Amino acid sequence: MDNSYGKAKELASFLIKHYTEQLHSIILSPDPRLHYPLLVDFAELLDDNPTLAHLLFSHPAEYLLVFDEAAIWAQKVIFKDLKQWDNASVKDYVHVRINVSGSPLECPETFPSIGRVRVKHRGILLTLKGTVIRSGAIKMIEGEKIYECRNCKHRFKVYPEVETRNVIPKPTICPSQSSKFCESTRFNLIEDNKICHDYQEIKIQENAQVLGVGAIPRSIPVILKDDLVDTVKAGDDVIVTGVLTAKWSPDVKDVRCDLDPVLVANYVRRMNEVKSGIDIPDDVIMKFKQFWLDFENAPLKGRNAILRGICPQVFGLFTVKLAVALTLIGGVQHVDASGTKVRGESHLLLVGDPGTGKSQFLKFAAKLSNRSVITTGLGSTSAGLTVTAVKDGGEWMLEAGALVLADGGLCCIDEFDRLVLLQLSVQGQLSLVQQIQRDSMILMNPNLALSVNTTLSGPLLSRFDIVLVLLDKKNPEWDAVVSSHILAEGEKENDNCNEDLTSTWPFPMLRRYIHFVKRNVRPVLSKEAENVISRYFQLQRRSATQNAARTTVRMLESLIRLAQAHARLMFRNEVTRLDAITAILCIESSMTTSAIVDSVGNALHSNFAENPDEEYAKQEMLILQKLCIIDEFPALKSNHQ
C-alpha cells in the first residue's frame, strides 16, 4: 500500500474536522467488542480533498481499509479530551460507511441498474438499488490472519478472498516496504490474534416497474459484514454501496464452475420510508385543494371526476372503479390497548364471467400503486406467494414471495385456487398481506350462491372487504353504449397531459393524489357516521343466520375501513354520514351479506350518474329509512318531502 500511512493521516484529519460528534459517540459507547459504523458523505470528502475522494472511488478495496485505520487514529486524538469519562475507550472495530447520496457518484456509470452491471464496474465504488428477495443465515467467518516475517519481524494482515469463497491464502512474499526489501518467504502465524466477523449473504433484485416491456428483473448477491448484518429483511427496498467482485460458483459434479458477480457491501440504506418516491410539488397540492373548493357544493361530482381516471379505457363500471380506488387508498390502521394491530388496508375480490375487464383493473391498479407486484396463484401454493425455501451452494435460504415483496403496497394475484386463499387468509393476520385483488375465470350461475360459484366458503369470503361479481348478462342497450365507446376511443387523441381536472383526471395526477391522501389524510369517525354504521351492523346481525353471524363482525371492520378510505378520497379528515352510506353501498354491492338495499344491480352495468349528488340523496333516504333512523335527521326528511 503506497503511502498508506500518509493517506491514513489525511483521512484522520478529515474525520476529526467533520465527524467529531460521531467519533465522540463511538468512544463513549460501553462495549469495545462491537463493530461501530462511521457514516461519511462522499460529497463532503470530494469538496474537502478531491484527490482522496478519487482514490477512494477508483481503489475502494484498498482505501476503505485505510479509512478504517484513520478512524482509529482519529479516535486516539479525540480520546485525550474524553479520558475523564468512565466508559471512554478507543474502539478497534470502526468501519467507515460511504454514503454517495447527493454526490456525482449517482450518475448512471456508477449507479447502474442491476441488469446493466458489467466487468467495467469491477473494482470501483459501485451503488445499486433493488429489493431484497433473499436473506441468508448469519455466519461467523475469520476476517483476517496476522503473520510475522521470520526474517525482518514485520507483521502484516492477510484478508480472505471472496473469489475463493472467503478462504484466507497463505502469504508468498514479505510485503515490508522498508528501505531494504525483505522478500522473505517464511512466516509465522500469530495464533492469539484471530479476528472473526459476522457474515451474511442477501440477494437484491431490480424493480420490475422501471424495466421495459419484456425485460426480466435481474438480481445480484450482496455480502454484508459486521454492523451491516441483519439490518435488512426480505421485501425491503435498499440502496447498496460497495465493491463489485466475483466468486467461484459451488463445485458441483459435471457442472461447469463459473465466476459469479457479487457486491461486497460497504453501506446499506433502507428506502422503505421513501418507497419509490412519488414527487408531489407544492403547486400540485394547491391544485388538489382548489379542485375540492370548486366542487364544494357538488362533492360527489368531483369524486366521480377522479374515478373516471381509473382504467379510462373501460366504459362505465362505476362500482368497480370506486372499489378499486377505496382499496388503493385504504383506511387507517388501528392499534388497540393490548397492542394488537387492526389492518387499515382493504382486500378486494373480483370474480365473474370472462371478458368483463377484471385483468384491466388488475394491471391499472398495479401501475397506480407506488409499490406493487403482479403474480399468479394458479396451481401454486402459498409458499410461492409468501416465502420459498431455495438451496444455494448446499445451504437452504429463504426467498421472499410476492406478498413479501409487496409489503406496504399492492399485491395483485391472478387466478389463485381455494387452498392458496385459505392459507393466505389465515396468514393475513401478519402484516404481509396488504391488499389483494383476484381475477378468476369462472362461468357464473346467477341462480346459485356466491360461495357455490366460487367454491369458497362464507368465512373465506368474509376476509375480503369488497367482493364484486361481474355477470355478463344480455343487455342490448348497454352493448350499444359500450361498442360506441370502444369505437370512439380509437379516434381520440392522447390527452394524458390535459390539466383540466373537472371531467377526467390524467394518470400522473391520479397517482400523485392517491399517494398524497394515503400518506397525509387520517380521518376519524364522526358521531353521525358511527350511528349509521352501528345501525346497519345491528340490522345485519338480526337478519343473518347463526352460521353467518360471525361474518357480519368482519363486515363491521370492513365498513369502518371503507368509510375511512372514502373520506380520504374526498380529501377530508372526518368520516361523515356520506362516507358511511357509501361504504354501506359498497358492502351491499358485494352480495356477501343479506341485501338491505334492493337497487344495487349488476356491478358490470353500473355507470356514472349524470347528477351523482341527487342520486346519492335518494339512496341516502332509502338507507336511512331501512335503518329506521330517518327521524334523527329532520332537516333531511323535510328536504325530501
N, C-alpha and C positions, 0 to 999 in steps of 0.2 A: 504494500500500500504506500505509494509515493507521497511523502509529506503528509501522512495521515495525522501525525500529532499536531502539525501546524494547522491543518484544516479543523481538527477537533477543537483547538483553542479558539479559532474564529467562530465556530458554531456555538461554543460555550458562551462566548461574549454576546452573541446574538440572542441566546436563550435568556441570559441574565438581563439583557436590555429590554426584552419584550415579554417574557413569560415568568417574571419573578413570582407572581401570585400562584401560578400552578406549581412552581418549584417549592414555594413555602408549604403548600398543602401536602405535597408528597413527603417532604422532610418531617412534617408534624404527624403524618399517619403512623398509627401504632405498630402495625405488623411489617417487619422488614422482609418477610418471606414472600409477600405478594408481588405480583407484577403490576406496575403502575403505568398508565398511558399519559403521555405529554402531547397534547394536541397543538400542532403548529400549522399556521396558514401558509401555504406555498406562495400566495400573492405577497404576503408580508416579507418573506425571505427574499423574493425576487426584487422587491423595492430596496431592501437593505443591502443585499450582497448578490448581485446578478450572477457573478462567477460561480459561487457556491450553489446557487439555485440551478444553474445549468449542469453542474457536475452531479447534483442530486437527481436531476431528471435523466441524464444520459447514462449514469452508472449507479442506479439506486441500490443494487445488491451490496455494493461496496460502501457507499456513503450513508446508507441508513444505519449500518453498524457504527460508523464514525459518529453519527448523530447521537446514538445511544451512549457512546463513551463521553461525548460532550455533555450530555445531560448529567452524568455522574460528576464530571468536573465542575459543572455549574452548581450542583448541589453542595460540593465541598466549599466553594467560595461563599455561598449564601449561608451555609451552616454556621459560620463564625458568629453571625448575628443572632442565631437561634439556640445557642448552647444552653441558655438558661431554662429552656422548656424541657420537661421531663421526658416526653416521648420523641424528642427531636433526634433524628439519625439520618445518615446518608443511605439511601436505598440503592442496592446493587442492581435491581431489576426494574429499570425505567426504559420504556420504549417510546420513541418519538413517532407520533402518528401524523401523517401528512394529509391535510385537508386541501384539496385542489379547488374547492368551490370559490367562484369569483376570480379565478386566475386564468391566464392564457392556456392552461392545460385542458380547459373544457372545450377545445376545438375538436373537430372530427378525427384528426390524426391521432390524438392522444386520448380521445373519449369516444371510440367507435362503438357501434352496436356489436353484440356478441358474435353475430353471424359474419362480421367483417374483420374479425381478428385474424392476422396473418403473421408470417415469420418476421416481417419487418418490425412488429411490435415487441419482439422478444428483447429483453434486457433493458427496456426503458420504463419509466414510471407511467403505468397504464391505469386508466379508470374505466370501469364497466358498470352498466346499470342493468338490473334484472330482478326477477322474483325468485326467492328461494324455493326450490321444488324438492330438494332432498337434503336431509340432515343426518350426518353420521354420528356414531358414538364418540364420546370424548375419550381420548387415549393419553398415555404418558409416553413421551419419547425422550431419548437422550439428546440434548440440544447441542452440546459440543464436548470435545475432549481436549485436555491440555497436555501437551507434550513438552519435554525438555531435551534439548540437544546435548548429547554426551560430550561433545567437543567444546562448544562455546557456552554451555549452560543457558542458552537463550530459550525462554518459554514462549510458546505460541499456542493459539487455539485452532482446532480443525473442526469445521462445521459439517453437518450431514448434507448429502447431496440429494436434492429432490428427484433428479433423474434416475437414481438407483433406489428409489423408494426409501429415502432417509437413512441410507447406510453411510456411516462415517468412514471415509477412506483413510488408509494409513499414509502418513506423510512420506514423500520420496526424497526431499532435499530440505535442508535447513533454510527457512525464509529470512534469516537475520540480515539486516541491512546496515550493519556496522561498516566501518571504514575498510575492514578486511572481511571479505565474504567467506563464510564458513564452508558452505556447500557440503556439509556432513550428511550422511545418510543413516546415522544411527541415533535412535531417540529412546527416551524413557517415558512411559505413560504415567502421569500423575494421577494415581487412583483416588486419592482423597478429595479430588476437586470435580467429581461427577456432577453435572448440572442437567436437570431434567425440565421439560416444558410440557404444558398441556397442549394437546393437538386434536384438531377436529377437521373433517372434510365435509364441505357442503357443495351443493350444485345449484347454480343460478341459471335461469332461462330468460331470454329476452321476451318482452311483452308482445304478444301476438297482435295487439291492436295497432302497433306502429309499423307493422310489416305490410308489404304489398300483397296484392291478390295472388294466392297460390304459394306464398312463401311459407316455409316450415320454420317454426321457432327453434333457434339453436341454443345450446346450453354449454356450460364450461364448469369444470370442478374448481373450487376455491379452497385453499388451505388457510385455516385460522389457527393462530397460536397465542398462548399466554392469555392476556386480558381480553382478546377478541373471541375466545372460545365461549360458546353458549350465549352469545349476545343476540343472535337472531334465530328465528324458528321458521319452519315451513310456512309459506304463504306471505312472508314479509317482503316488501319492496325495498331493495337495498342498492346503494352505490358503493362499489368496492374499488379502492385504490391499492395497487400492489405491483408486483413484478411478474411478468409473464415468463414462464419457463416450460419445461416438458418433463414427463416422467415415462418410464417404460411401462407398457401395459402388463397386466399379470401374465405370468408364464403358464400357458395352457397347452396341453399336448395337441399337436397337429394344427395349432393356430399361430399365425404369424405375429411376432412381437413388434409392436409399433410404439413410437413416441407420441403420447397424447398431451395436448396443451393443458396447462394448469396455471392458475393465478395464485401466487403466494401473497396473501392479503397483508397490507400494512395498516389500512384504516377501513372500517366499515361504517357507513352512515345509513341508518334506517330511515325509510321515506314513508312509513305508514301514515304519519300525520299529514304529510303533504299529498299522499296518494299520487295521482298523475297530474296534479297541479293545474286545475282549470282556472285560468286567469279571468277575474271579474273586475274590470276597472270601475272607478267611482262613477263615471258617466253612464255606464250600463246599469248600475244600481239606481241611479236617478231616473233612468227610463222605466225601470220596474215600478218605482213609486209613482211616477207620473201616469203610468198606464192605469193603475188602480184608482188614482184620483179621477181620471177621465171616465171610468166605469163605476163611480161611486154609487150612482143611482140604478145601475143595472149590472151588479157584480157577476151574475151567472152568465151574462153575455160575454163579459171579459174572460171568465173562466173557459167558456167554450172556444174562444179565440185561441187560447193556449192549447186546448185539447185537439183542435183541428191540426195543429202542427205535429201531432203524434201519428206516425205512419200515414202521411197525407195521400199516398198512392192508393190506399184502401178507402173506398167510399163508405161513409156512414159509420156504423158500428160504434155509436156514441158510448154505449155501456162498456164495451171492451176498452176503448181509449181512456175512459175515466178510471177503470180498474187498473190499467197499466200505469197511469200517472200516480194513483194513490199507492200502488205497490213500489214504484221507484222512489217516491218521496218518503213514505213510511211515517210511523208515529214516533212518539218519544219513549225511549227506554225507561222503565221504572225499576227502582231498587227498593224493596220493602225493608222493614226494620230488621229482619233477620239476615239481610244481605243477599237475598235471592233476587236474581235479575229476571224481569219480565220483558221479553223482547218487544221492541217497538217496530221492527220491520214486519211487513206483511208478506204472506205467501199467496200466490195466485196460481190457480189450476185452470188451464184452457183445454177443453175436450169437446169433440164434436165430429161432424162429418168432414170428409176430405174436401180440400179446396175452399175452406172458409176463412183463410187468411191467418191461421194460427202461427205458422212459421214466420210470416212477415212481421207480426208483432214481436215475436221472439227475437229476431235479429235487430229490429229497430230499438227495442228496449236495451239490448246489449250495447248498441252504439251510444245511447243516451247516458248510460252509466259511466262514471269515470273509472270504474274498475269492474270488469265483467269477464265471465268465462262461459262459453257455449260448449256443451258436450252432449253426448247421447248416452242414455241409460239402457238402451235396448239390448237385452242379452248380457248385460254386465251386472256385477254385484256391487254392493255398497263399498267394498274395498277399493274399487276403481274410482269411486267418486269421492271418498273421504281420504283414504290413505292406502298405499300399496307397499308391500314388502318386496324389495328387489335385492338381488345378490350381486355384489360388485367386488371383484378381487377376492372372492372367498369369504366376504363379510356381508351379512344381512344389514340393509339400511332401509329406513322408512322414507318413501317418496310421497309427496303431497298429491292428493287428488283434486278434482275440480272444485269441490266445496271449500277446501282449504285455501286454494289459490284465489277464490272469490270472496274470502273472508272480509267483511266490511263493505262488500259491493253487491253485485248481482250475479247469481248463478242460473243460467238458463239450461234446463235439462230437457232434451227432446226424446220423447218416447221411452220412458222407463216403466218397468213392469211392477207388479204388485209387491214382490219381495223386496225390491230396492226401496220402494216407497215406505214399506213397513219399517225397514231398518233405519232409513234416514229420518223418519218421523220420530222414532224413539230417540235417536241421537240428536234430534233437533233441540233438546234441552241444552246442549252445548252451544257456544256462540259461533259454531261453524256454519250452520245453516242460516243464511241471512235472508235471501229472497229466492224463491223457486218459481219458475214458470214451466209449465209442461205442455208439450204439444203431442197429441196422440191421434193416430189414425184409427178411429173406431166408427163403424157404421151404427148410428144411434137409432134406437127404437123409442119414440116418444111415449109409447104406451107402458113402458117399463120404468121402474125407479132408477135414479141415477146410480145407486150402488150396484144395481144389476147390469146396467150398460157398461160401467167402468170396471166391474168386478172388484170394486173397492168397498169395504165396509164403512158404516157411518163414522166410527171413531177415527178411521184413517182420513176420511173426507173432512172431518172437523179440524184437522191440522191446517187446512187451508182457510185463509180468511175469506177469499172470494173464489167460487167455483162457477165458471161460466160455461154453459153448454150451447154450442153453436149448431143449430139444426138447419139444414139446407132444405127448407120446405118450398114447395112451388108457390110462387107469388109473381104473376105476370107484371104487375105494376112495379114491384121492386126490381125485377130483372131488367125492365126497360130503363129505369133510372141508373142502375149500375152500369149497363152497357154504354149508355150515353156518357157517363163519367169516364170510363176507361178510354173511349174513343177521343174524348176531349183532352185527356191527359197527354196523348201523343202529339197534340198540336200546340200545347202550351210551351212557352219558353221557360228556361230555368230562371226562377225568381227567388232563389235561396238568399240572395243578398238584399232582398227587399226589407227595408227597415220599418215598414208600416205594420204595427202590431195589432191593429184593430180587427183584422179578419183572420189571418193565419200566421202563427209565429214561425220564423225560419229556424232551421235546426240548430245553428250555433247559439242563438238567443235562448231557445228552449233548453238546451243542455246547461247553459250557464244558470238559468233560472232555477231548474231543479236542484242543481248543486248548491245554489245560494240559500234557498229556503230550507233545504235539508240541514245545512250547517248553521244557520243563524236564527231560524224561527223555532221557538219551543212553546207551543200553545198549551194552555191549561183549560180544563173543563169549566164552563160556566154553570150556574145553578139550573138554568133552563135546559141546557144540553144534558146534564146529569138526570134531570127529571124525565126527559123524553127517552133516554137510553134505558133508564131503570124501568119505566112502564112497559117498554117494548120487551125487555128481558122477562118481566113478570108474566106478560101475556104469552110469550113463547113457552115458558115453563108450564103454564096451565094447559096449553094445547098439546105439548109434547107427550109422547108415550113414556112409560117408565124406562124403557131401554134407551130412549133418545134424550133423557133428561140431562145427562152429563154433557151431551153435545152442546146444549144451549149455554152451558157455563163457559165453554171455549168461545162460543159465539159472542158473549158479553165482552170478552177481551178483544175480539176482532172488531166489534163495534167501536170501542174506545180508540183502537189503533187507526181505523179508517176515518173516524171523525177528526182525530188529530191530524192525519195526513191531509184531509180536505181543508182544514184550517190553514195548514201550511201552503197548500195550493192556492188558497185565497189571500195569502200574504198577511195573515192575522196571527196574533199571539194569544187569542182566546177562541175556544171552541164554542160556537154559537148553536142555536137551535137549527139553523140551516145546515150546519155541518153534521149534526146528529141525524137529521132526517135524511140527508144524502147518504150517510153511512147505512141507514136502515134500507134505503132503496137498493144499495149495492148488495146487502145481505139477502134481500128479497129476490134479486136477480140471480143469486147463486143457486136457488132451488134446493138448498141443503137443509132448510128448516120449513116449518109449516108456513105457508104463504098467508100473510095478513092483507097485503095489497094485491088486488086481482088484476091490476092494469099494467103489470111489468112487461109482459110479452116476450118475444123471442129476441135474445141479445144480438143475433145476427142481423136482424132487420131494424134495430134501433138506430134512429137518425137524430141529427141535431135539430132541435126545435127552433122555429123562426123567432119566437119570443120566449126564451127559456125562463125568464123571471116570472112571467104569467103562468107558464106551465108548472113551475115549481109551486106557485101559490095554490094551485088546485090539488097537487099531490100532498102538500103540507096539510091542507084542510082535511083531506081524506084520512091521512095517517093519524092526525090528532083526534079525529072522531073515532077511529078504530081503537085508539088508546084510551078513549074516554077522558081526555084532558083538555078538550077544546074550550071548556068553561073557564079554564085557568088563563086564557088569553082573550079577554073580552074585546080588546081593540081589533084583534084579528077576526073574531067572529062577526063584529059589526061591519067590518070592511067587506067581508064575504057576502053578507046579506045585502 
